Each structure stands twice: as C-alpha cells, then as structure tokens.
Amino acid sequence: MVARFHQVVFSQKTHPKIMEQEVRMSKLKVRPHAGDVFHLNMGNKQFIDVLWKVLKWEHFMEQGEKILSKNEFVVYQRLMGKYRETLQDQINRVDIRLPHLKSKGVDVPVALEIFRDFNRKNLQRRKLH
C-alpha cells in the first residue's frame, strides 16, 4: 500500500486541473489565524499540488485502516508518517504570496489553518444553492 501511495502521489503526473478540481470538491476550508489572506494566491499551483497530495495521503490512511489488521495498520501508520512529515514541510515552504508582492519582496506573515468541514448543516446549505 505504501508503494502504491508513492506511485500514485509522487511518481505519476496528475493533470493540474484534475488536482485543482479534486481539492475544490474536498470540503477543505482555509481559516486565517493571523495576517491578511487577501495578499495570498490560494490558486498557486504548488499549493494546490501539496493540498492534493495531503488529500491522497488521507485517503490512503482511511483505506489502510479499513483493510489492514491492527498490527499491520500500526506499521503502516509509521511508514506513512514519514510522508506526512514531508508533506507538512512542503506546505510550509510554499510561497503563496501574490506575484506583485513577491516581485517587490514584500513579506506577508500569515498563519493559516486548513481543515475539512464535515458539518451536515453546511452540506445541506451547499446543496440548496
């Protein structure tokens, strides 16, 4: 399963439009803790790429929990934990400042929380609109 994850996420090239579409459909929410998010390019290709990889990581973890025995899943968690650390490092390094801020060298300190919203009320509201 770990080898399959590596193949799907790191070896195969997925079209950026497909990645973007899957990220948009994933119910991810971005909430600022500090700073102004209006200075950020949330459509940054690197940012979308890493978010997509994180979503795939979650999917593989869910599948592993369903398929593997408890002992096997513990080993799987340790192996996949290395990928999680790598993805966290990648997402922290992505520069998502707007291009005009990058070119001027303007630093925009922003702390973001990225999470999935599984609130049923929100899902019902989305279906109505």
C-alpha positions in Angstrom: 0.0 0.0 0.0 2.9 2.3 0.8 4.4 1.6 -2.6 1.1 2.3 -4.3 0.7 5.6 -2.5 4.2 6.6 -3.6 3.4 5.7 -7.2 0.1 7.5 -7.3 1.2 10.6 -5.5 4.8 11.1 -6.3 5.6 9.1 -9.5 2.6 9.6 -11.7 1.9 13.0 -13.1 -1.7 14.1 -12.5 -3.0 17.0 -14.6 -3.1 20.2 -12.5 -6.8 20.8 -13.5 -7.7 17.5 -12.1 -5.8 18.2 -8.9 -7.5 21.6 -8.5 -10.9 20.1 -9.1 -10.4 17.4 -6.5 -9.1 19.9 -4.0 -12.1 22.1 -4.6 -14.5 19.2 -4.1 -12.8 18.0 -0.9 -14.6 20.3 1.5 -11.3 22.0 2.6 -11.6 25.2 4.5 -8.8 27.7 5.0 -9.1 29.9 8.0 -6.6 32.7 8.8 -5.2 32.8 12.4 -3.0 35.8 11.8 -2.4 38.1 8.9 -4.3 39.1 5.8 -5.3 36.3 3.4 -6.2 38.8 0.7 -2.4 39.0 -0.1 -2.3 35.3 -0.9 -2.7 33.4 -4.1 -4.8 30.5 -3.0 -4.7 29.1 -6.5 -1.0 28.8 -6.5 -0.1 25.6 -8.4 2.4 24.4 -5.8 -0.1 25.0 -3.0 -2.8 23.0 -4.9 -0.3 20.2 -5.6 0.6 19.8 -2.0 -3.0 20.0 -0.8 -3.9 17.3 -3.3 -1.1 15.1 -2.0 -2.3 15.6 1.6 -5.8 14.6 0.5 -4.4 11.5 -1.2 -2.5 10.7 2.0 -5.7 10.9 4.0 -7.5 8.6 1.5 -4.7 6.0 1.7 -4.8 6.2 5.5 -8.5 5.6 5.6 -8.2 2.7 3.2 -5.4 1.2 5.3 -7.5 1.4 8.4 -10.3 -0.5 6.7 -8.2 -3.2 5.1 -5.3 -3.9 7.4 -5.2 -5.7 10.7 -4.5 -3.6 13.9 -0.8 -4.7 13.9 -0.4 -4.1 10.2 -2.0 -0.7 10.5 0.4 0.4 13.2 3.3 -0.4 10.9 1.5 1.3 8.0 1.0 4.5 10.2 4.7 4.6 10.9 5.7 4.3 7.3 3.1 6.8 6.1 4.1 9.1 8.9 7.3 9.9 7.0 5.2 11.0 4.0 3.0 13.2 6.3 6.1 14.9 7.7 7.4 15.5 4.1 4.0 17.0 3.1 3.8 19.2 6.1 7.3 20.5 5.3 6.3 21.1 1.7 3.2 23.0 2.6 5.1 25.2 5.0 7.6 26.1 2.3 5.1 27.1 -0.5 5.2 30.8 -1.2 1.6 31.7 -1.9 2.1 35.5 -1.9 0.6 37.3 -4.8 3.0 37.8 -7.7 3.3 41.6 -7.3 4.2 41.1 -3.6 6.9 38.5 -4.5 8.4 40.9 -7.0 8.6 43.7 -4.5 10.0 41.4 -1.8 7.1 42.3 0.5 6.8 39.8 3.4 3.3 38.9 4.3 3.2 36.9 7.5 0.1 34.8 7.6 -0.8 31.8 9.7 -3.4 29.5 8.2 -5.5 26.6 9.4 -6.5 24.2 6.7 -9.2 21.7 7.7 -12.1 19.7 6.3 -15.6 20.7 7.1 -18.0 17.8 7.6 -20.7 19.8 9.2 -24.0 18.4 7.9 -25.7 21.8 8.1 -23.1 23.3 5.7 -23.5 20.4 3.3 -27.3 20.9 3.2 -26.8 24.6 2.7 -24.5 23.9 -0.3 -27.0 21.6 -1.9 -29.7 24.2 -1.8 -27.6 26.8 -3.6 
